[in-house]
Amino acid sequence: MTYIIVLMLVSGAIAYVGDAIGTAVGKKRLSVFGLRPRWTALVVAVATGFLITLFTLTVSAVLSEDVRIALFSLDKIREETEELRKNLDEIQLEVSRLSNLKNGLESEKRILQEDVEALAYQVRIKETESVVFRKGEPLSLTLIKSGNKPKEVMKELTTFIISLSEKVRRRNIKVKDEIYFFTENREHLNSMAEIIANAPQDMVVGAVADENLNAGEELGNVRFMVLPNNLIFKKNQEIASLEIDGTIEREAIARTLQNFMEALNHEVVGLGMISNPLTGQFGTMSYKSMISFYDMVNRIKTMDRLVKITAFVGEDTYTIGPLNVLFRFGDDDESTIQSGE
């Protein structure tokens, strides 16, 4: 603001001086450069205006950097602006190209992830296919009645070992000679025979793999288990029950029923049934069982109301199994799922 006031005052002073000089020249009829007085006065007036402009620009340039730039660097600034605009266009094109490239890379990444997942799935399948027995999985089970003498129990254990060897050989697992096996484990087998002979009830004998066994491998360490063959369920004994809403979607009904089956599995294993260590269940549903399962889902959906499902056993069931589970709708008996072998 101060600069503007100074410029106005100085410009006014120059204009006043120029007018005074012009007037004096006109009155005295002075001549400059041999010009007539009239033209001399005109020259003085023009020179005054020129001085005003020159002074104004000079003072502005001295006092303001922006004015200096506008007066002396405007063309250069325009060139730089144009160059920057071109650079900006190039940058925007590059950003667009990089964005397209990024989208393409993300698409390729998704495709690669899907390929990796597919390959991992195939590897798991191959690994599963090559594994004949998993760690902790019972290789074979047998039931030995109570009341036998140790020698008789040992004979049954011998029959069990031979049967076990034949079973794993059929599954492409190599087994050492049975005589070598008995020689190597004689002390342990004698101890097992004494325990079984002195037991007051029937005993379940099982052989369990201590590690994963692949096809073509040799049978390694085998862990034996001896369990009392307890009565787990009596015939027609109820295991559990559940109410399912038949008005919901079939998928929800199937999911609810499946959760009920899994809870049932855990409960049965907890009561002493010998489970599959891979699944934690007392058995695997067969093809017929799966048909029955979906028949149950369809029936619940058709009833279109709250339905009570009761699970019970069809016969006396012991530790060694198998467990046959029946499902009752209210007081009916029409839907059955059989689990185990």
C-alpha positions, 0 to 999 in steps of 0.5 A: 500500500505504501508503494502505491501511495509513493508512486501516486505522489511522485507521478503527480509531482512529475505531472505538475512539474511537466505542466508547469514547464509546458505552461512556461514554455508556451507563455515565453514562446521558447523553442527547443531544437529549432521547433516552434513554441507550440511543438516545443510545448507538445514535446515537453508534455510527451516527455513528462508522460514518458518520465512518469511511466519510466519512473513508475516502472523503475520504482515498481521494479526496484520495490517489487520482485513480482514486477521485475519478473513480469517485466523481464522474465514473462516470456521465459515464464511462459516457456517454462509454463508450457514445458511444465504443462507438457511434462504434466501431460507426460506424467499423467500418461505415465501414471495412467500407464502405471495404473493399467500396469498395476491392474494387469499385475494384480490380475496376474497376481490373482491368477498366480494365486489361483494357480498356486492354490490349485497346485497346493491342492493337487500336492495335498491330494497326491500326499493323501493318495500316497499315505496309506495309514496316518499317525495315530490311526488304528491299523487293526482291532480285535476282541479277546474274550475274558477267561483265557489263560496267557498261552491262549491269549498269546495264540490269539495275539499271534493270530492278530499279528498275522492278520495285521501283517496281511492287512498292511501288505495288501495296502502295499506296506512292507512288513518284516518276517513275523518271527522277527517281529515276535522275537523283537517284541516278545517281552511286550507281547507277554506283558499284554497277554498277562494283562488280558488274561487277568482282566475281568472282562473282554478286552480290545487290542489294537495296533496303532501307527506311530507315524504316517505310512506311505505306500511302498514303505516299511512298517515302522514302530507299532504302538499297541493299545489294550482297552476294556470293551465296555458297554457304551450304549444299550439298545434303544438308548437315546444319545442326544436330541435337537429341534430344527426349524423346517421353515428355514432354507435347506442349506441352513437345515443341512448345516444345523443337522451337520453341526448336530452330527459333529457334536454327537461324534465328539460326545460318543468319542468322549464316552469311550468309543474308538475314534478315527484320529484323522477325523475325531469321529466314531466312523465315516458316513457311507454312500447310503448314509449320505443319501439318508442324511439328505433325505432327512434334510428334505423331510424336515423342509417338507414338514415346514415347522419345528421338528424334534430330532432324536438320535439313539442306538439300534443295538448294544454298543461296546468300545470296539463298535461299530455304532449304528445311529438311528434318528427319530422324528418325534415319535416316528422311526423313519430316517436312519443313518448308520455310521461305522463299519 
